[in-house]
Amino acid sequence: MTSTGVWLIGARGNVATTAIAGARALARGETDTTGLVTAREPYSRLALPDVEELVFGGHDIREKSLLETARDLSSSGVPSPETVDAVAEDLRRIDRRIETGTAMNCGAAVDDLADEGPLDDRLSVDEVVERIRDDYRAFRREHGLDRVVVVNVASTEPPLDDSGRYDTIDAFERAIAADDRDLPASALYAYAALVDEHPYLNFTPSTGSALGGLRELADDRDVPHTGRDAKTGETLVKSALAPMFAGRNLRVRSWEGHNILGNDDGRVLEDEANKAGKLASKGGVLDSILPGLEHNRVRIDYTPSLGDWKTAWDYVHFEGFLNTEMTMQFTWEGSDSALAAPLVLDLVRLLAHADERGEGGLQRHLASFFKAPLGVDEHDLSRQFALLDEYVDRHAREAAVE
């Protein structure tokens, strides 16, 4: 298997730190593969890069080290202090590979997180993009990597107004040349990846590679990309439960969801502009599964004392035979980063697999990982898993022929 690098946007954040610490803990025999989708059958049959061999680097706008972040997370219970101690030297080494990034159009809440001036404070948009491309290239060169998968796990940006103006690659590149300060950071990182043929993953609700011009670029360069907004908790449960109501012909009248979370993601989502994109992707999952739904609302509130933990309470009001009104309630409590980190590693492995085999463009078979999967309208979780199963089966048949 060829060598794979992982370049994390938001590299010192909780999700990135947990993914790095988890990969290194696996390499050192400190944990097992629970939570990794690609570690179980049938997905483990694919020829994927070993998690233990992944090489990490990234961008961030904070100076707080990976080890400091890991220890802060450990105080909330994940990972354990023993695990952090076991990978401490790895975290110190990887931290030296993290470069200063951009926070262009990420909103005031993200700007407040910055410990040092982002690139866009002193450079034109074109210069920012060139600096990012240089960082990707240097990482690949210095570590002798066959590919670099670029992963956006940064805090959520506000939604982009009038995204249609960037519907072609020509329009997007003209905007860069014109120093268009409306371009969001996630799209700049995505462009810098795709133009140099690095696979790209948008784990967040931010714009990323969703713009028409960037999808065109990925198709032209035959580069795999996927997103957006990974589903790890409440929305995951929704995409499994909603088809049950539809399948039993139970009329769901209202679905109310209330989420509380701590950590920097929760803090950023206190800003109404940043929250808007998250609410759109979380709420949209039910629309296609339950088209007759009368009321569908999601709330997100920041509760600092929760740290990296999140709780979702959902109330479902539905109607059955003889117009009988009934309810269902569920509560989901979990560690935000422990739920998300293994999915980052899964998606990196699957994008590397696609890149190795020249399977460029949107990776629609990865829809089960996302709240708003690019290029896929299906939100029924079992049907989304079927897309991934079909992908594995196809490769198994091709391998048998060879």
C-alpha positions as CSV (number, residue, x, y, z in Angstrom):
1,M,0.0,0.0,0.0
2,T,1.3,3.5,-0.9
3,S,1.9,6.1,1.8
4,T,-0.8,8.5,2.8
5,G,-0.6,11.9,4.6
6,V,-3.5,13.6,6.3
7,W,-3.5,17.4,6.3
8,L,-6.1,18.6,8.9
9,I,-7.6,22.1,8.7
10,G,-8.3,22.9,12.3
11,A,-5.4,20.6,13.3
12,R,-5.3,21.7,17.0
13,G,-9.1,21.4,17.5
14,N,-10.7,18.6,19.5
15,V,-11.8,16.4,16.6
16,A,-8.4,16.6,14.9
17,T,-6.5,16.0,18.1
18,T,-8.6,13.0,19.0
19,A,-8.2,11.5,15.5
20,I,-4.4,11.9,15.7
21,A,-4.2,10.6,19.2
22,G,-6.4,7.7,18.3
23,A,-4.4,6.8,15.3
24,R,-1.2,6.9,17.3
25,A,-2.8,4.9,20.1
26,L,-3.7,2.2,17.6
27,A,-0.2,2.2,16.4
28,R,1.1,1.7,19.9
29,G,-1.4,-0.9,20.9
30,E,-3.1,1.3,23.4
31,T,-6.6,1.0,22.0
32,D,-8.7,-1.1,19.5
33,T,-10.7,-0.3,16.4
34,T,-14.1,0.2,18.0
35,G,-15.9,3.0,16.2
36,L,-14.0,2.6,13.0
37,V,-16.5,1.6,10.3
38,T,-13.7,0.4,7.9
39,A,-12.4,-2.0,10.6
40,R,-15.5,-4.3,10.2
41,E,-16.8,-6.5,7.5
42,P,-17.4,-6.1,4.7
43,Y,-15.5,-2.8,4.5
44,S,-12.3,-4.2,6.0
45,R,-12.0,-6.3,2.8
46,L,-11.0,-3.2,0.8
47,A,-7.3,-2.5,0.4
48,L,-7.1,0.5,2.6
49,P,-4.1,2.3,4.1
50,D,-3.4,1.2,7.6
51,V,-4.5,3.8,10.2
52,E,-1.2,3.2,12.1
53,E,0.8,4.3,9.0
54,L,-1.0,7.6,8.4
55,V,1.2,10.7,8.6
56,F,-0.3,13.9,10.0
57,G,0.1,17.6,9.6
58,G,-2.2,20.6,9.2
59,H,-3.2,24.2,9.5
60,D,-4.6,26.1,12.5
61,I,-5.0,29.7,13.8
62,R,-4.3,28.7,17.4
63,E,-1.0,28.3,19.2
64,K,-2.3,25.8,21.8
65,S,-0.4,22.6,21.2
66,L,-1.9,19.2,20.3
67,L,-0.7,17.8,23.7
68,E,-2.4,20.6,25.6
69,T,-5.6,20.0,23.7
70,A,-5.4,16.2,24.4
71,R,-4.8,16.8,28.1
72,D,-7.8,19.2,28.2
73,L,-9.9,16.6,26.5
74,S,-8.6,13.9,28.9
75,S,-9.9,16.0,31.9
76,S,-13.4,15.3,30.4
77,G,-12.7,11.6,30.1
78,V,-11.7,11.1,26.5
79,P,-9.0,10.0,25.8
80,S,-7.7,8.6,29.1
81,P,-4.7,10.1,30.8
82,E,-2.8,6.9,30.1
83,T,-3.5,7.1,26.4
84,V,-2.4,10.7,26.3
85,D,0.9,9.8,28.0
86,A,1.5,6.9,25.6
87,V,1.2,9.2,22.5
88,A,2.6,12.4,24.0
89,E,5.9,12.3,22.1
90,D,4.0,11.6,18.9
91,L,1.8,14.6,19.5
92,R,4.8,16.8,20.1
93,R,6.4,15.7,16.9
94,I,3.2,16.2,14.8
95,D,2.6,19.6,16.4
96,R,5.7,20.9,14.7
97,R,4.1,20.2,11.3
98,I,1.2,22.5,11.9
99,E,1.3,25.8,10.0
100,T,-0.6,29.0,10.4
101,G,-3.8,29.0,8.3
102,T,-6.5,31.4,7.1
103,A,-9.9,32.2,8.8
104,M,-11.3,34.3,5.9
105,N,-15.0,34.7,6.3
106,C,-15.2,32.3,9.2
107,G,-17.1,34.8,11.3
108,A,-16.3,36.8,14.4
109,A,-16.7,33.8,16.7
110,V,-13.9,32.0,14.9
111,D,-11.7,35.1,14.8
112,D,-12.0,35.2,18.6
113,L,-10.3,31.8,18.7
114,A,-7.2,33.0,16.9
115,D,-4.0,33.3,18.9
116,E,-2.0,34.6,16.0
117,G,-2.8,36.6,12.9
118,P,-4.3,34.4,10.1
119,L,-2.7,34.5,6.7
120,D,-5.5,36.7,5.3
121,D,-4.5,39.5,7.7
122,R,-1.4,40.2,5.7
123,L,-1.7,38.5,2.3
124,S,-4.0,38.8,-0.7
125,V,-6.4,36.0,-1.5
126,D,-4.1,34.8,-4.3
127,E,-1.1,34.8,-1.9
128,V,-3.1,32.9,0.8
129,V,-3.9,30.2,-1.7
130,E,-0.3,29.9,-2.9
131,R,0.9,29.7,0.7
132,I,-1.6,26.9,1.4
133,R,-0.5,25.0,-1.7
134,D,3.1,25.4,-0.7
135,D,2.3,23.9,2.7
136,Y,0.6,20.9,1.1
137,R,3.5,20.4,-1.3
138,A,6.2,20.7,1.4
139,F,4.4,18.2,3.7
140,R,4.2,15.7,0.8
141,R,7.8,16.2,-0.2
142,E,9.3,16.1,3.3
143,H,7.6,12.9,4.3
144,G,7.9,11.1,0.9
145,L,4.1,10.7,0.6
146,D,2.3,9.2,-2.4
147,R,-0.8,11.3,-1.6
148,V,-2.1,13.9,0.9
149,V,-5.7,13.8,1.9
150,V,-6.9,17.3,3.0
151,V,-9.5,17.2,5.7
152,N,-11.6,20.2,6.9
153,V,-12.4,19.7,10.6
154,A,-12.3,23.4,11.4
155,S,-15.2,25.3,13.2
156,T,-18.3,26.0,11.2
157,E,-18.3,29.0,8.9
158,P,-21.4,31.2,8.2
159,P,-23.2,30.1,5.0
160,L,-22.0,31.7,1.8
161,D,-24.4,34.2,0.2
162,D,-24.9,33.9,-3.5
163,S,-22.8,30.8,-4.0
164,G,-23.9,30.7,-7.6
165,R,-21.4,33.4,-8.5
166,Y,-18.7,30.7,-8.1
167,D,-20.5,28.1,-10.2
168,T,-17.6,27.6,-12.7
169,I,-13.9,27.2,-12.1
170,D,-13.2,30.2,-14.3
171,A,-15.4,32.3,-12.0
172,F,-13.7,31.0,-8.9
173,E,-10.2,31.6,-10.2
174,R,-11.2,35.1,-11.4
175,A,-12.4,35.8,-7.8
176,I,-9.1,34.7,-6.4
177,A,-7.2,36.9,-8.9
178,A,-9.5,39.9,-8.0
179,D,-8.8,39.5,-4.3
180,D,-12.4,38.6,-3.6
181,R,-12.7,38.8,0.2
182,D,-16.1,37.1,0.1
183,L,-14.5,33.7,-0.5
184,P,-14.6,31.5,2.6
185,A,-11.6,29.8,4.0
186,S,-13.0,26.3,3.5
187,A,-13.3,26.9,-0.2
188,L,-9.7,28.3,-0.4
189,Y,-8.4,25.2,1.3
190,A,-10.5,23.0,-1.0
191,Y,-9.3,24.8,-4.1
192,A,-5.7,24.5,-3.1
193,A,-6.2,20.8,-2.6
194,L,-8.1,20.0,-5.7
195,V,-6.0,22.1,-8.1
196,D,-2.9,20.1,-7.1
197,E,-4.9,16.8,-7.1
198,H,-5.0,16.2,-3.4
199,P,-8.2,14.3,-2.3
200,Y,-10.4,16.5,-0.2
201,L,-12.9,15.8,2.7
202,N,-15.2,18.4,4.2
203,F,-16.2,17.1,7.6
204,T,-18.1,20.3,8.4
205,P,-21.2,22.2,7.3
206,S,-19.0,24.9,5.8
207,T,-18.9,25.5,2.0
208,G,-15.7,23.5,1.2
209,S,-15.9,21.8,-2.2
210,A,-19.7,22.2,-2.6
211,L,-19.3,25.2,-5.0
212,G,-20.0,24.4,-8.6
213,G,-16.6,25.7,-9.7
214,L,-14.8,23.4,-7.3
215,R,-16.9,20.3,-8.3
216,E,-16.0,21.1,-11.9
217,L,-12.3,21.3,-10.9
218,A,-12.5,18.0,-9.1
219,D,-14.1,16.4,-12.1
220,D,-11.6,17.9,-14.6
221,R,-8.6,16.9,-12.5
222,D,-10.2,13.5,-11.5
223,V,-9.7,14.1,-7.8
224,P,-11.9,12.4,-5.2
225,H,-13.8,14.6,-2.8
226,T,-16.6,14.2,-0.4
227,G,-18.7,16.0,2.3
228,R,-20.5,17.6,4.0
229,D,-21.2,17.8,7.8
230,A,-20.5,14.4,9.3
231,K,-23.4,12.9,11.2
232,T,-22.2,11.5,14.5
233,G,-25.1,11.8,17.0
234,E,-28.7,13.1,16.9
235,T,-28.9,13.2,13.1
236,L,-27.4,9.7,12.8
237,V,-30.3,8.5,15.0
238,K,-32.8,10.5,13.0
239,S,-31.7,9.0,9.7
240,A,-32.2,5.5,11.2
241,L,-35.5,6.2,13.0
242,A,-37.4,8.3,10.5
243,P,-37.5,5.5,7.9
244,M,-39.2,3.3,10.6
245,F,-42.1,5.8,10.9
246,A,-42.3,6.1,7.1
247,G,-42.2,2.3,6.6
248,R,-45.0,1.7,9.1
249,N,-47.1,4.5,7.6
250,L,-47.2,6.4,10.8
251,R,-47.8,10.1,10.3
252,V,-45.2,12.1,12.1
253,R,-46.6,15.5,12.9
254,S,-43.8,17.2,14.8
255,W,-40.1,16.4,15.4
256,E,-38.5,18.7,17.9
257,G,-34.7,18.4,18.6
258,H,-32.8,20.2,21.3
259,N,-29.0,20.0,21.4
260,I,-26.6,21.2,24.1
261,L,-22.9,21.0,23.8
262,G,-19.7,22.5,25.2
263,N,-16.2,22.9,23.6
264,D,-15.2,25.4,21.0
265,D,-17.7,24.1,18.5
266,G,-20.5,25.0,20.8
267,R,-19.0,28.3,21.5
268,V,-18.7,29.1,17.8
269,L,-22.3,28.0,17.2
270,E,-23.6,30.5,19.7
271,D,-23.0,33.0,16.9
272,E,-26.2,33.1,14.8
273,A,-24.3,33.4,11.6
274,N,-22.2,30.3,12.2
275,K,-25.2,28.4,13.6
276,A,-27.3,28.9,10.4
277,G,-25.3,26.4,8.3
278,K,-25.4,23.8,11.1
279,L,-29.1,24.1,11.6
280,A,-29.8,23.8,7.8
281,S,-27.9,20.5,7.5
282,K,-29.3,19.0,10.8
283,G,-32.9,19.9,10.0
284,G,-32.8,18.9,6.3
285,V,-32.4,15.2,7.0
286,L,-36.1,14.6,7.7
287,D,-37.5,16.5,4.7
288,S,-37.0,13.8,2.1
289,I,-37.8,10.8,4.5
290,L,-41.0,12.4,6.0
291,P,-42.3,14.8,3.4
292,G,-45.6,15.3,5.2
293,L,-43.9,16.5,8.4
294,E,-45.8,19.5,9.8
295,H,-43.2,20.8,12.2
296,N,-39.4,20.2,12.1
297,R,-37.2,22.3,14.4
298,V,-33.7,21.9,15.7
299,R,-32.1,24.0,18.5
300,I,-28.4,24.2,19.4
301,D,-27.3,25.8,22.7
302,Y,-23.8,26.2,24.2
303,T,-23.4,24.8,27.6
304,P,-19.8,25.5,28.6
305,S,-19.6,23.1,31.6
306,L,-20.3,20.1,29.3
307,G,-16.8,20.4,27.7
308,D,-16.5,17.9,24.8
309,W,-19.8,16.2,25.6
310,K,-23.1,16.8,23.9
311,T,-26.6,15.9,24.7
312,A,-29.6,15.8,22.3
313,W,-33.2,15.4,23.4
314,D,-35.8,14.7,20.7
315,Y,-39.6,14.7,21.0
316,V,-41.5,13.0,18.2
317,H,-45.3,13.5,18.0
318,F,-46.9,11.0,15.6
319,E,-50.3,9.7,14.6
320,G,-51.3,6.0,14.1
321,F,-54.4,4.0,13.2
322,L,-57.8,5.5,14.1
323,N,-56.1,8.9,14.4
324,T,-54.4,7.8,17.6
325,E,-51.8,10.4,18.8
326,M,-48.6,9.0,20.3
327,T,-45.2,10.2,21.2
328,M,-41.6,9.0,21.2
329,Q,-38.7,10.6,23.0
330,F,-35.0,9.8,23.0
331,T,-31.9,11.2,24.6
332,W,-28.4,10.9,23.1
333,E,-25.4,11.7,25.2
334,G,-21.9,11.3,23.8
335,S,-18.4,12.6,23.5
336,D,-18.4,14.8,20.4
337,S,-14.8,14.1,19.5
338,A,-14.8,10.3,20.3
339,L,-17.8,10.0,17.9
340,A,-16.3,12.1,15.1
341,A,-12.6,11.1,15.2
342,P,-12.9,7.5,13.9
343,L,-15.1,8.7,11.0
344,V,-12.3,11.1,10.0
345,L,-9.9,8.1,9.8
346,D,-12.5,6.0,7.9
347,L,-13.1,8.7,5.3
348,V,-9.4,9.4,4.9
349,R,-8.8,5.6,4.2
350,L,-11.7,5.5,1.8
351,L,-10.6,8.6,-0.1
352,A,-7.1,7.2,-0.4
353,H,-8.6,4.0,-1.8
354,A,-10.5,5.9,-4.4
355,D,-7.5,8.1,-5.3
356,E,-5.3,5.0,-5.7
357,R,-7.7,3.6,-8.2
358,G,-8.3,6.8,-10.2
359,E,-11.9,7.2,-8.9
360,G,-12.2,11.0,-9.1
361,G,-15.1,13.4,-8.5
362,L,-17.8,13.1,-5.9
363,Q,-17.7,9.9,-3.8
364,R,-21.5,9.3,-3.5
365,H,-21.0,5.9,-1.8
366,L,-19.9,7.8,1.3
367,A,-23.3,9.4,1.9
368,S,-23.9,7.4,5.1
369,F,-21.2,9.5,6.9
370,F,-22.9,12.9,6.2
371,K,-25.9,15.0,7.1
372,A,-25.9,16.8,3.8
373,P,-24.0,14.4,1.4
374,L,-22.9,16.1,-1.8
375,G,-24.6,14.7,-4.9
376,V,-27.0,12.4,-2.9
377,D,-30.6,13.1,-2.0
378,E,-31.1,9.9,-0.1
379,H,-31.1,10.3,3.7
380,D,-32.4,6.9,4.8
381,L,-29.3,5.5,6.7
382,S,-29.9,1.9,5.6
383,R,-30.1,2.9,2.0
384,Q,-27.0,5.0,2.4
385,F,-25.1,2.1,3.9
386,A,-26.3,0.0,0.8
387,L,-24.4,2.5,-1.4
388,L,-21.2,1.7,0.5
389,D,-21.9,-2.1,0.5
390,E,-22.4,-1.9,-3.3
391,Y,-19.0,-0.2,-3.7
392,V,-17.3,-2.9,-1.6
393,D,-19.0,-5.6,-3.6
394,R,-18.0,-4.1,-6.9
395,H,-14.4,-4.0,-5.8
396,A,-14.5,-7.5,-4.5
397,R,-15.8,-8.7,-7.9
398,E,-13.1,-6.8,-9.7
399,A,-10.5,-8.3,-7.4
400,A,-11.8,-11.8,-8.0
401,V,-11.6,-11.3,-11.8
402,E,-8.0,-10.1,-11.5
